[in-house]
Amino acid sequence: MNCIIVDDNKMARTAIKQMITQVDFLNLKHECESPIEAFNYLKKEQVDLVFLDVEMPEMTGIELIKNLSTRPIVIMITTKQEYAVEAFELNVADYLIKPVSMTRFMVAVARAKELFEKKDNKVEMSDKDKEYIFVRSNSVLTKIRIKDIIYVQALGDYVNIFTADNKRHTVHITLKAIEEKLHNSKFFRLHRSYLVALDHIDNVEENTAYIGKHPLSIGEQYKKELLKKLNLI
């Protein structure tokens, strides 16, 4: 995979360069001291993977990604965690915090290689094609696999996300907003207060759906469509 490094810090570039030289499937094509230099280079050259810093003069790494009409695979490497959510919303392959260990670097580039081999890396995934979401709770970013979500409960401008490992994540987002992030075919709004994973519904009795022994109310306006979704025979 042809790759470049984009970082205004020479020592940081050198550290990543040394790691790249130890990976057989990586071929370092260029080092860029600024996002503008990288932007101009990417317009002219074929690049499969970019190791990208976030905070740089004139333009941030996030802004660079947003300004590219076709995007290579990106691994972000930075000193700060606060940009992680925005970075993953832009479909980066991984987000590494400096200083980066060789073990963590290998995990990231293996993931990038898998993406590269699976499909054309310039075809972007929509939110509803992703297999995970990141949520912020008490300044902590937590990755939740969509397949592990059992149901979501509305609490005004917040929601509770209940997962298969019996955890509850309270997040500052509306039920409508999180519904737009999830797969329509796998989740169903069965009440103005509940969004449920269809695969986790065990029983339906009158106006109540049961997840195990836990009851969830079914709104009258949603019941007919729910029965269609449940593949009723």
RAFEN-V877945 format. One record per helix or strand of 3 or more residues. SS is the DSSP state (a for helix, b for strand). FROM is the first residue (numbers start at 1). TO is the last residue. Records with the same first field share a line. If there is no record, write none. Layout:
SS=FROM-TO ; FROM-TO
This chain:
b=2-6 ; 27-32 ; 49-52 ; 73-78 ; 94-97 ; 132-137 ; 140-145 ; 149-155 ; 158-163 ; 168-171 ; 187-191 ; 194-197 ; 203-205 ; 208-211 ; 214-217
a=10-20 ; 35-44 ; 61-67 ; 84-89 ; 102-118 ; 127-129 ; 146-148 ; 175-179 ; 198-200 ; 220-229
